[in-house]
Amino acid sequence: MANDLVFLGTVFALVALGLYCVTQKNMIRILFGIEIILNAGNLGLVYFASYRQALGYVDPLGQSLAFISIILGGSTIAVGLSLIINAYKQFKTINVDELRRLKW
Protein backbone atom coordinates (compact mmCIF):
# COMPACT_ATOMS: atom_id res chain seq x y z
CA MET A 1 0.00 0.00 0.00
CA ALA A 2 2.80 2.43 0.88
CA ASN A 3 4.60 1.52 -2.34
CA ASP A 4 1.44 2.35 -4.30
CA LEU A 5 1.24 5.77 -2.72
CA VAL A 6 4.88 6.49 -3.57
CA PHE A 7 4.35 5.74 -7.26
CA LEU A 8 1.07 7.61 -7.52
CA GLY A 9 2.48 10.54 -5.55
CA THR A 10 5.45 10.66 -7.89
CA VAL A 11 3.15 10.64 -10.92
CA PHE A 12 1.03 13.48 -9.55
CA ALA A 13 4.12 15.47 -8.52
CA LEU A 14 5.58 15.11 -12.02
CA VAL A 15 2.30 16.21 -13.59
CA ALA A 16 2.16 19.23 -11.28
CA LEU A 17 5.78 20.13 -12.10
CA GLY A 18 5.10 19.74 -15.82
CA LEU A 19 1.99 21.95 -15.64
CA TYR A 20 4.00 24.59 -13.80
CA CYS A 21 6.64 24.51 -16.54
CA VAL A 22 4.01 24.79 -19.28
CA THR A 23 2.69 28.03 -17.76
CA GLN A 24 6.08 29.74 -18.10
CA LYS A 25 7.03 32.20 -20.84
CA ASN A 26 10.21 30.44 -21.98
CA MET A 27 9.75 28.05 -24.91
CA ILE A 28 12.38 25.60 -23.65
CA ARG A 29 10.63 25.34 -20.28
CA ILE A 30 7.33 24.75 -22.04
CA LEU A 31 8.84 21.98 -24.12
CA PHE A 32 10.46 20.33 -21.09
CA GLY A 33 7.18 20.65 -19.19
CA ILE A 34 5.43 18.70 -21.93
CA GLU A 35 8.14 16.06 -21.74
CA ILE A 36 7.80 15.80 -17.94
CA ILE A 37 4.04 15.29 -18.28
CA LEU A 38 4.67 12.62 -20.91
CA ASN A 39 7.13 10.85 -18.62
CA ALA A 40 4.63 10.98 -15.75
CA GLY A 41 2.12 9.27 -18.00
CA ASN A 42 4.69 6.62 -18.88
CA LEU A 43 5.43 6.00 -15.21
CA GLY A 44 1.74 5.64 -14.46
CA LEU A 45 1.28 3.33 -17.43
CA VAL A 46 4.09 1.01 -16.34
CA TYR A 47 2.86 1.08 -12.74
CA PHE A 48 -0.68 0.09 -13.65
CA ALA A 49 0.60 -2.53 -16.08
CA SER A 50 2.41 -4.24 -13.20
CA TYR A 51 -0.35 -3.59 -10.65
CA ARG A 52 -1.19 -7.30 -10.35
CA GLN A 53 2.42 -8.36 -9.92
CA ALA A 54 1.62 -10.06 -6.58
CA LEU A 55 -0.58 -12.49 -8.50
CA GLY A 56 2.28 -13.25 -10.87
CA TYR A 57 0.81 -11.25 -13.74
CA VAL A 58 2.60 -8.40 -15.49
CA ASP A 59 0.94 -6.96 -18.58
CA PRO A 60 3.54 -6.53 -21.34
CA LEU A 61 1.22 -4.26 -23.31
CA GLY A 62 1.67 -1.39 -20.85
CA GLN A 63 5.42 -1.66 -20.98
CA SER A 64 5.50 -1.79 -24.76
CA LEU A 65 3.16 1.22 -25.00
CA ALA A 66 5.44 3.13 -22.62
CA PHE A 67 8.45 2.20 -24.76
CA ILE A 68 6.73 3.47 -27.91
CA SER A 69 5.69 6.63 -26.05
CA ILE A 70 9.29 7.24 -24.98
CA ILE A 71 10.44 6.93 -28.58
CA LEU A 72 7.75 9.32 -29.82
CA GLY A 73 8.50 11.74 -26.99
CA GLY A 74 12.16 11.82 -27.93
CA SER A 75 11.35 12.63 -31.53
CA THR A 76 8.90 15.31 -30.39
CA ILE A 77 11.59 16.94 -28.27
CA ALA A 78 14.04 16.83 -31.19
CA VAL A 79 11.59 18.55 -33.53
CA GLY A 80 10.57 21.06 -30.86
CA LEU A 81 14.16 21.97 -30.05
CA SER A 82 14.95 22.44 -33.73
CA LEU A 83 11.97 24.80 -34.05
CA ILE A 84 13.13 26.72 -30.98
CA ILE A 85 16.66 27.01 -32.37
CA ASN A 86 15.33 28.32 -35.68
CA ALA A 87 13.07 30.82 -33.88
CA TYR A 88 16.03 32.02 -31.81
CA LYS A 89 18.22 32.42 -34.89
CA GLN A 90 15.58 34.40 -36.70
CA PHE A 91 14.05 36.53 -33.91
CA LYS A 92 16.82 36.48 -31.21
CA THR A 93 14.33 35.54 -28.46
CA ILE A 94 12.64 32.47 -27.05
CA ASN A 95 10.07 34.39 -25.02
CA VAL A 96 6.55 33.40 -26.02
CA ASP A 97 5.03 36.85 -25.44
CA GLU A 98 7.56 38.55 -27.70
CA LEU A 99 7.00 35.98 -30.45
CA ARG A 100 3.21 36.41 -30.24
CA ARG A 101 3.59 40.10 -31.07
CA LEU A 102 5.08 39.09 -34.42
CA LYS A 103 1.78 37.64 -35.66
CA TRP A 104 0.27 39.34 -38.67
N, C-alpha and C positions, 0 to 999 in steps of 0.2 A: 504494500500500500504506500509506504513512504517512497519507494523507488518510482511508483507511478506519479506521485506528486512532484518529484524532482524533474522528470521528463516533461510533464505538462507545464510546470512552472517555467522551465527553460524555453519551451515553445512559445508561451505567452509573453515572456520577457523579450525574446527575439522579435516577435511581432511588434511589440510596443516600441522597441528600439528602432526597428525598420520604419514604422509609421512616423516616429520622430524625425528620422533622417529624411523622409520623403517631404516633410513640411518645410525643409530648409530652402534657402535661395540658391545654393551652390549645386550645379548640375552633377558634379561627381558625387556629392553626398546623396543626392536623389537616386542616382544609379546604384550606389552601394546599399541604400535603404531598400530598394527593390530586390537586390540580391539577398539581403538579410532575411526579408520576408519569404523569399523563395526557399532559402535554406531552412527556415523554421517549418515551412510546410513539408519539406523533405524529412526533417527530423520527426515530425508528427506522423508522417506516412510510414516510416520505418518502425516507429514505436507501435502503432496500431497494427501493423503487419505481424509483429512478434508478440502481440498482446496475449495470445494463448500459448505461450512458450512453456508454461508449467504443464500443460497437457501433452507436450511433445509435438506441437504443431506450430510451424512458422510458415507464413504465407510468402512464397517467393515472388508473387506478383507485386506486392508493395515495395520490395527491395528493387525489383527491376524497374518499376515506375520511377522510383527515386533516382536510380542510376540514369535513366533517360532524362529526367528533369535536371539533373546536375549537368549533363552534357548540353542540353538546350540553354540552361542558365549561363554556362560559360560562353557559348556563342553569342548570347544576348549581350553579355557584358563586353565582349570584344567589339561588337557592332556599335554599342552605345559609346564606348570609349573612343572609337574612331570618329564618330559623329561629334563628340565633345572636342576632340583635338582639332577637327576641321573648323568647328565654330570658333575655337580660340584663335586659330591662325587667321581667320577672316575678320573677326570682330574684336579680338584682343580682350575678351571677357568670357567668363563662364557663369555670370550671374543671370538668373532666369528673368528677373525684372528688367534688366537692361536689354536683354535679347527680345523681350516682348514688345518693347517700344519700337523695334525695327520692323514690326508688321506693316503691311501696306494698308 
